[in-house]
């Protein structure tokens, strides 16, 4: 099979028939073998009934219905598990992503050798309250991930080589950082294509401003787990050791100043009356706790079942 199209959706009953017809037309015009996998993320409208009707008319339509709303990441991960096409395309169900982009995305994967191609909605039909935070968010994501050539990490229209989606796990709200996840899994050839962004035709957006706050928190989590997930002592141990050393030096200085003043006959106060003494103790206590946190993290990682699991691309063995 050439292409799997994965469409996560929540309350998009009005747009589904038009989207399915649009995808079908593009596939037939380009003689692609394909499947459309609709992931109904606990919709409260008639979305699932519409999907069942579409599946009866078109054998290439498949569907999964969640019992409740879990979010876009679980929906995408479920679709990735079921995708059979050589190239996997993801797009939103609101008709803002154009299926006419599919042939070029397919070509970039199959002929130019990209592992992942992300869409870039260079011209957007969104208010400034959405576009400005999006630009700031993408700038931060580029800096942290090291993927400098992507302008729109959160674009729903993406294309993947099949083996990419089989080697990454999308959870929580990590769908925003699929390129980062792919890079961490060893798929480093990531490209970008300017795609058409269409104004929403039906319904209303499902995203609020809270996604930007959550997005930054998820990015910090992903960066930390990628950098220190298998070596927590390198972070907690180093930070704890530095804090303990600084606290210890501060205690020595406070004690030395006390002894000097006593020896010189200068008026002095009790060590325990000095605020620097307590700051030094706090540093030493926090440093010890951080060091122990890193040590416990190392024990957990050492006993994790996948601690020595590595993705192997190819192997040559002696006969």
N, C-alpha and C positions, 0 to 999 in steps of 0.2 A: 504494500500500500504506500502511495506517495505521501499523503498529507493527513494528519489528524488535526482537526480544529477543535480546540477546547474553549467552551463558552461558559464561564461562571455567571450566575445571574441571581437576582433577588427582586421579585415583583416587576418583571419586565414582559408580562403577557402580551401587551400591545405590539411590541417590537419584534417578537420572535418569528412570526410568519414571514415578515419582510426580510429579516436577517437570513433566515434559512433559504429563501428563494434567491437572495443575492449571492450567498455562498455557492449554492447549487449552480447558478448561471456561470459564475467565474470558473468553477471546477470543470464544467462541461466545455466551456470555450477553450480551455487549456488542456483538455483530455487527461485530467488528473484523476487517479483513483483516490478516494478520500472517505473520511468518516467525520461526522460532527458529533461531539460529545457535549451535551448540555448538562451542566451541573446546577441543579436547582437547590439553592442554599436556603431552604426553609421558607420559601415564598408564601405569603398569605393571600395572594390573588390566584388567578387561574393559570399561572405559568406551567404547572405540571400537567394540567389537562391539555394545554396547547402543545406541549412537547410530545405527549402521547399521540395526539392527532397527527403531528408532523412525522413521527416515527412510522405510523401506519401508511402514510403516503410515500415516504422516502426511506428505503431500507438502509441508507447510509447514516440515518439519524439514530443516535443512541442517547440515553439519558440516565442520570442518577439523581435521586431525590433525597435530600437530607431531611431527617425528622424535625430539625429546628435549624435556626440560623447560626452557623458556626463562623462565617467569615470567608473572605476571598482566598486566603492562603490554604485552608483545608480543602476548599473547592478545587483549587488548582492542583494541589497534591493528589487528590483523588483522580482527577483527569489525567495527570501524568502517569499514574499507575496503570491506567487502562489504555493509554495511547499506543497504537500499533504502527502509525505512519513513520516513514523514514524522516520526515520533517514534521515537527509539532508547532502549530500556530496557536497562540492564545489571543483572544480578543474579548472586549466587553460586549454585553448584549444590548446596549442602549443605542446602537446605530451610530455612535460617534467614531467608531473605528471602521474604516472602509475595507471590505473584502477584496476590493480591486487591488489592494497592495500585496495580496498573497502571492501572485506569480513572481514578482521581483524578490520578495523575501525568500521564496523557495529557491530561486536562482542563486541568491547570495550564499545560501547554505550549501547547496549541492555543487555549484561551479566555482565559487570563490573560496570555499573551504572554511567559512566561519562556523564556529561552534554555536554562537548565539548572535542574533541580530535584533536590536531593540529599536522600536519606533521612536521618532522624535516629532512631536506635534509642535513644529516651529511656529505656526500661526494658530493660535488658540481662540476659541469662542467662549472664553470664560471671563468673569469679572476680575478686576484688579485685586480684590480681596483673596482670590485664589491663585492668580498668576504670580504675584510678587512673593508670597511664601513659598510657592513651588520653585521659583528660581533660587531662593536662598537655600532651600532644602537640597536641591540638586547640586549646588555648588559645594555644600558640606559633604554630600555623599561622594562626589568626585574626589575630594581631598582625602577623605578617610579610606575609601576603597582603593584608591590608586588607579581607577579606571578613568583616565582623563578625557577619553573621546566620547563619553555619553553625556547628553544634555538633558535627558528625560528618563530617569530611572524608573519612574512609576507608570510609564506608558503601558496600557494593557495590551497593546498590539506588539507581540514579539514572536520571533521564530527561533526554533531550537533544533539542533541535531538530536535524534531520538535518544542517543546514549547519554546526552546531557541531562535530560529530565529523569532518566532512570538512575542517575547517580547523585541527585540532590534531593533534599527533603525540605519542603516548604511548610512552615508551621507558624503559629501565632499570627503576626502581621508581616512576616518576612517576605511576602510577595513583592514588596517595594524594592527588595535588594536581591532579586534573583540573579542579576549579573554578578554581584559580589559573591553569592553562594556558588555560582558556576566557576568563577575565578578561583575560589578557595578549593574547589573540587578538582582543579587542574585543567579546566577548560578556559584557556587564556585568549583565544582568538575571538574577540567580541567586537562586533561592528554595530553601526547605527545607520538608519535610513530615515530620511525626512518623510513623514506620512501626513495624509490629509486628516485634519480634525474637523468633524462635522458638528453642527449645533444639535443639541438634544432635541429629538422629535417627539418623544412620548415621555410621560412621567416626570420625575424630578431626581436630582442627584442623591446618592445614598451616602455621600461623604461629608463630614463636618470638619471644622477647623481643628478638632481634637486629634485628627490623624497626623497633623504636623508635629505636635508635641510627642505623641506616641512614636512617630517615625524617628525622631532624634533619639529617643530612648532605645528603640530597637537597633538603631545603627550603632550606638555605644555598646550594646550587648553583643552584637555580631562582631564588632572589631575586637572586643575583649576576648570572646571565646575563640576567635580565630588566632589571636596572637598568644594568648596565655591559657587556652583551654586544656592543653596537654602538659603544661608546665607552670602551674599556678605559683609555685615557689619563686619563680623568676620575677613575679610582680609583687606578691605579698611579702615574700622573704626579703627582697631588696628594699622595699619601702619600709618594712618593719625594722630592718637592721639600721637604716639611716635614721629613723626616728629615735630608736633606742640609743644610738651613738650620740646624737645631738642632745638628748636628755641627760645622758651620762656626763657629757662634757659640761653641760650647764650646771649639774650638781657639783661637779669638781670645782668649777669656777666660784660658785656660791660659797662652798666650804673653804676654798683657798682664801677668798676675800675675808671671810670671818676670822680665820687664823691669822692673817696678816694684820688686821686691825687690832686683834687681841695682843699680838706681839708688839705692835707699835704703840700700844696704849691709847689708840683712838676709840672714841665712842662707837659702839656698834649695837645692832639689834639681834634678836634671836634669828637663827636660820629659818625657823618656821614662821617668822613674821614677814619673810621676804616672798613676794608673789612669784619671783623667778624660781624659787624652790618648788612650788606646786606645779608651775608650768613644766619644769623639768621632770617631775614625777609623772605627770600626765603623758608626756612624750615617751617616757620609758615604758609605761603601762600599755599605751596604744601600740608602741613598737613591738612589745612582746606578744600582744594579741594578734597583730597582723602576721608576725612570723609564725605563730601557731596555726593561724588560718591557712597560710601557705603550706605548712607541713601536713595538716589534715587534708587539704586539697590534693597533695601529692599521693597520700595514702589512698584516697578515693580513686584517683586516676589510675594508680598502679593496679587496683583490683577491678577496674572497668573491663567488661568482656571484649570491647572493641579497641583496646589500647594498642594492639599491634596489627590493626586492620589497615592496609594500604591499598589504594587503587592502582592496579597494575595494567598498563596499556598493552604491552606485548611481552613475550618471554621466549627465549630460545633455550632449549634443553639439549643435553648431549644424548645421542641415540645409543 
